[in-house]
Amino acid sequence: MICAVIPINRSDFTFESSFSSIVRTYELFRPKKYVIIHAKFNSVHLEKLKYLFEELKGKEIEIEMVSTESISDFNSFKKIIDEKTKECEKVYLVPTSGANIMAVFLALLSKENQRYQLVNYIFSFGPWTRFYYPFVPRDLEVAYTLEGKVTDKPSLDLNLEHYLEKNEFVRNIQMFALKINKKFDTCNEMSLNVNGVDILKTWSVDYDETRKLLNKHVFSDANVSEALLKLSGAYDILIGGKKIEEVSYGRTVVIDTNLIYFGIHTHEIRDLAIPYCADDEILRSVNKKDNPISYIIFYVYQSLLQRSKIIPSELTICDVAIPKIQPDLIKGALVITNDKNAFERWKELSLSSYAEVKYAELDKNSKRKSFAEVTSVIFNMASLLKLMHEKIPRSYKNSMLKLDIVEICCNKKWCIDVLSADKSNVQKTSSL
C-alpha cells in the first residue's frame, strides 16, 4: 500500500500548510495511511484538522500520530518511520512549512531508501489566511519530487464544507476553487467571462481592455469599473517605487481607509493594523449606497478584519484621527496613505518621530500579470460581481449594471457558473 509522512511543526501558517499538504497528497497519491508527526504545542492545529481526519478515515484511511517528543535524533526518527511504514510499498515524505529539522530528516531518509519519495508543494496564491488548498485553484499548488513535477491525474472527492468561511466574499472564492478542483482536469489558462465576453484572460492580460469591456457590457458608470479593478487587486501598491510587500515585511503596517479600496486584502501583509477611524469611514460609505461598490465593500472589509488587528483611534476622519493614535500603539510602525494632503501634514507632525509615514500609490504602468496574480484578480472580481448580483436592490441594479452571466472558464473549454456557485454542477458554454 501507499503511505505518507507529514510533519506538523512550528510556522506562521502551520494549519494552512498542513491542511494543504494532507489534501494535496490524498488527491495525488491516495495513501492508505498517514503518519502525522507533531509537536506537543501544535495540539490546537490538530484539533482544527479533526474534521479533515474524520473525512479521510471515512475513506478507510488510517491516521497515526507520532509525537516529536519520541524523536531525539535522525536514528530514532528513522527507526520510528521504518516501523510505522513497514507494510507500505511506497512512502511519500512531505515537509510542510516551517518543518525545519524534520524536513532535513525526511530528505536524509529519502536518500537512504528508494521506498521513500520526497514530495514538495509550491503554494503561490497570495495571502494564505483562509486561502489554502483545495480552496485555491489546483494549478497554483504545484507538486514536485526529486525527479521533477508530479503529473499524476488528480482526483478530489472530499467533503470539506466544514472549512468554508462564513464571510460571503471569502466563501465565494473558496467555492469557485472547489468547483474547479472537483473537475478532474487542469486549468492552466483561465478567463473571467461576463455577459458572454471574456473580460480578463491569464494568457493575454490587458486591464485597460478589461475596464473598457466592463464599461461597455456591465456598468453604466465608468468609475465603477476602475474601482472594481482596484478592489480586485489588479495593481501593485507602491511605496517609494517599491512594492508594498518589500517595504512592509517584518513590521506593523497601519493603513488609511483608501488602502482598503486599493485591494490591500490581496497583498501579503503579515502584520496589518486598521484604526477605528477606517472602520467608521467604511461604514459611512456603506450607508451612502451611492454606487455598486458601496454595497459590497463591507464584505471585503470584514474579510480583511479577520486577518488584521484593530488600533483604537478617534471616530472621526482618518486624516485627523491617525496622528492622534497613542504613540505606544504604533511606535516603529509603517503608516501609509494615498491622501497626498494627509501625507504632507503627517510628515510635519510628531507622528513622524515615532512611526514611518509613507505615501502609497497604485502602479498603473506595471500591473500584476503573473498567472497567480491574474488568477487572484479573476477570483476576487468574480466574488465581487456575485455579491453585486445578490446584494444590490433590483430597482437600483437595473439602472446601474447588467449581470446575466458570470463564469470562470478553463483552457477555453469549460466553465463554472459563478452566479450559482453554491451548486456543484460544472457546465459547458457556447461562448468559448
N, C-alpha and C positions, 0 to 999 in steps of 0.2 A: 504493500500500500504506500501511498504518498503521505508525507508528514511535513509540518512546517514548524520552525522555531522562531519565535518573535519576542524580543525583549521589550519590556515597557519600562523606560528609565526616565531620569530627570531631563526635562526640556520645557521650553516655553509652550510648546504645543504637544505635550505628551498624549493627551486624549485624541486630538485630531490625527496625529501621526500614527498612533496605534490603530485607531479605527480604520483609517485609510489602508494601512498595510494589511490588516486582517481581511478586510473585504476584497481588496485587490488580489491577494493571494488565493482566496476562495474562488473567485471567478476565473482566474487564470489556470490554476493547478488542481483544484478540487481535492485538497488534502483531507484525509480521513481522521487526522489527529493534529491538533495544535499543542505545542509546548510553549506556554507563556511564562517567560522569565520576568519576575517583577521584584521591585524593591518594596520594603515594608511601607515606606512613606507614600507609595502610589496606590494605596487601597482605595482612595477616593476615585481614581480613574478606573479601577477595576469595577467599582460599583456602577459607574456610568456606562461601562461596557456590558453590564449584566444582560440587557435585553438582546444585544448582538450575540452574546454567547448562547443565550437560550434559543435564538433563531437557528444558530449553527447546530446546536445539539438536536434540534428538531429535524435536521438533515442527517442525523446519525453520525455526527462528527464529535470525536472525543476532545475535550478541553482539559488539559492537565497543567496545573500551576506549579511553578518552581520558584522558591524564594531565593533572592541573591544572598541571603544570609548563609545558605548552604554552599556557596561558591567562594573559595578563598584564593584560587589561582587558576591558571589555564588547565592544569591537570585535573583538578576537581571539577571544573566546568566540563571538560571533555568526557570524564567518567559519567557524569550525570546525563549528558545529552546522548552518549552512546547507549546508556541503559534505557532511557525514555524512548529512544527511537530504534531499538534493536529489531523490531518487526517491520520496519519501514524500508522499502526498496530504494526510495529516493527521499531526501530531506532537503527542503528549501530553507535556507537561513536568511532571515530578513531583518537587517539592522534598521531600527527606527530612529527618528530624530532625537539627538541627544544621548544615544545609547553608549557612546564613548568606548570604555574598556570592553563592553560586551560586543561591540562592532568589531574590535580587534580580535577577540576570541573567535567570533564567527568566521572571520576571514582566515585565521590560522587553521580552524577546523576544516574549512573548505579546501585548503591546500593539501591537507593530510590525506583526505579520502574523497574519491570521486563520487561516492554516495551522497555527499553533502554539496549542495549547489547554492552559492551566494546570489541573492537577488536584491536589487536596489530599485526603489521607486522615486522618480523625479516629479515632485509636486510643484505646480507652477501657476496656480490660479489666484494671483493677488492675495489679499488678506485671508489668512487661513481660518480665522474665527468664524465658525458656522459653515464655512465652505471647504469641506474635506470630502474625500471620495467615499461614496459614489454621488455626492451632491454637487459635483462638478463634472464636466464632460470627460469621458474616458481618454480621449486623445491628448489631454493635457497632463495625464498621470502616466507617464511612460515607464515601462518596466525594463530593466536591464539585468543581464547576468554577465559574468566574466567573458562569456562567448559572444556577447552583443545584445541587441534589442530582442525582447521576447515577442514572438509573433503568434503565439497560440491564440486561437479564436476564443474570445472571452464569452462568458455566459453569466448573467446576473439574475438570480431568481430569489433574492432575499426580500423579506418584508421588513422594511426599515422605517416605516411610518412613525414609529415612536420617536425617532430622532429629528423629525421635521420641526422647524421653528414655528412658533405661533405668530411672529411678525409676518404680515402678509407679503411685504416686499421681499424679504429673505426667503420665505417659504416658496414663493413663486419660482425663484431662481433654482432652489433645490429641486422642485418638482420638474422643471424643464429638463434639468440634468438627468434625473432619474428616468424620465420617459425616453430620453435619447440613449441612455446606457442600457436600458432593457431591450432596445433594438439591437440584435447581435450583429452589428456592423460598425465599421469605422466611421468617423465623422471628421476627417482631416481637412475638409473645406466646408465652411459654414456661412449661412447668409440669413438675414432678417427680412422676411417678406411681409409687406404691409399693403393691404388692399390690392394684392396681385402683382406688386412691384418689389423687386429686390432693392431695398434702400441702403443696405450695408453688407459687404462681402469680405470675407477674410482674405481672399486671393487677389482682390483689387480694391484697396482701401482708399476712399475719397470722401472725407467727411463733408467737404463743401457740397459735393453731389448729394450726399445724404440729406443735408439741410434743405437743398432745393427740392428734392423729392418729397420730403415731409411737408414743405410749404405747398407743394402742388397737389398732393394726394391726401393729406391728413388734416393739417391745421389751417385755419383761416387767418391766424396771426403769425407772421414770420418770426417774431421774437420768441414764441413758444418753442419753435424748432431748435433754435440755438440754445435756449435754456435746457431743453431735453438732452441735447448733446453734452452740455457741461455736466449735468446731473448724472449722466450715464458714464462719465469718466473718459470721454473721448480725448481730453487734452491733458498733457503733463502740467503739473503745478510747479512753477519755477520760483526759486528764491535766490536772487543774485546770480541768475543764469544757470543755477544748478537745480536738478530735480529735488523735490521736497524730501524724497526718501534718503538722498545722500546727506542733506543738511540736518535732518531730524533724528538720524539714527542715534540711539543711546541717550536721548534726552526727552523731557516732557515738552509737548507741543500744545500751547494754548491758542485756540482759534477764535477769530472773529466770525460772525454769522455768515459772511459772504463765502467763506471756505466750504460751508455745507452745500451751498448752491454750486460750487465748483466740482462736486463729486469727490470730496476728500475721503468718503467711505470706500472708494475703490482703490485707495493707495495704502501701502503697507506702512502704517504709522503705529509703532508698538505702544507708545505712552501718550495717548491723546487726551486732552483736558478741555472740557466745554464749560464756559462760565454761565451762570444763571441768566445773564443778560441775553445770551444767544437763544436760550430756551424761550425767553419772553418774546424775542423778536420773531422766532419761528411760529409761535402760537398766534401772534398778531397777524402774521402773513397768512396763516391757515384760515383765520377767521374772516379775512377780507374776501376770499373767494372771487378774485378778480381775473384769474386765468387758470387754465388746466393744471399748471404746476402747483398752484395753491392747494389743490385738492389732494395731492399725492406727496408733497414734501414732508409731511409729518411722518409718513411710514418710513421714509428714508432716514429721517432724523431719529426716529425710535430705534431703528436698527443700529445706527451709529452710537447711540447712548449705551447699547448693550456691551460695547467693547471700549467704552471711554469712561473717564471719571468726571464728575461734576465739581466745579470750583465755585464756592459762594461769591456772589457779586451783587451789587445793587440791581434792582429790577428796573433798569432804565436802558437807554440805547447803549450798545457796547462801546461806542466812541467815548462815552463818559465813564461807563462802569469799569472797563478793564483796567485803566490806570489806578483805580481806587481799590483794586483787589489787595487783600493783605499781603505784604511783601513776602512773608514766610511761606505762603502757599505757592508762590510761583518763582521763588528765588532760583536763578540759574536756568529758568525755562526759556524756550523759544516762543515768542509771542508774534503771531503773524496775522496780517490783514491785507485785503485788497483795496481798502479805502485809503486813497492817497492822502487825503486831508488828515484822517485819523493818524496815519503813519507819521506824517510830518510833526503833528502835535505830540505824539507819544515819544518821539525821539528827544524832545526838549523837556520832558517831564522826568521825575525821579524814577519812574518805571524803568527807564533805560539804564539805570545804575545797578539794578539787581536782576534784570532779565534782558535777554537779547531781543530787540524789536526789529522785525523784518517785514519788508513789503513782498507780498506774493502776487504772482500774475500767471495767467494761463499762457501756455506755449501754443500759439495759433499756427506757427510755422512748421514745427516738427511734432506732429501729432502722434498719438500712441498707435503703432501699426503692426506690432508683432502679432503672431497668431493668438497667443494667450491674451494679450491686451485687447485685441479686437473682439475676441470671443467674450471677454468680460463686458465690453461695451454692448454687444448684442444681447447678452442675457440681462444686463441691467435695464437696457431700453425696453426689452420685451416685457419685463416685470412692470416697469413704469406705465407702459401703454395698457397693459392688462388692468392696472389699478385705475387708470383714467376711464377705461371702459366700464368698470364696475362702480366707481365712486362718484363720478360726475353726474349731476341730475340730468335726466333726459332732455328737458327743455333747453338747458344750457349747452349740453353736449351737441345737440342738433345744429346749433348755430356756430359752435367753436371748432368742432373736429368731427372727422369721419373715420370710424374704425369698424370695418366689416370683417376683415381678415388680418390676423397677425400670426405668423408662423416662423419657427426656426427650422431652417432647411439644411440638409446634409448632403454633400457630394453631388448637388444638383439632381438628386434622385428622389429623396423622401423628406417629409416634413412632419413636425409635431404642431398641433393646434394650440396656440398659446392662450387664446381666449377661453378655452375649456381645458386648461392644463391639469385640472384635478382628475380628469378622466384618463384612463390608461391606453386609449386607442392611439395608434400611430397610423397616419393616413398618407396616401399618395396625393399629390397635387398635380393639376394640369398646367400650372403656371411656370413650370421649370422645363 
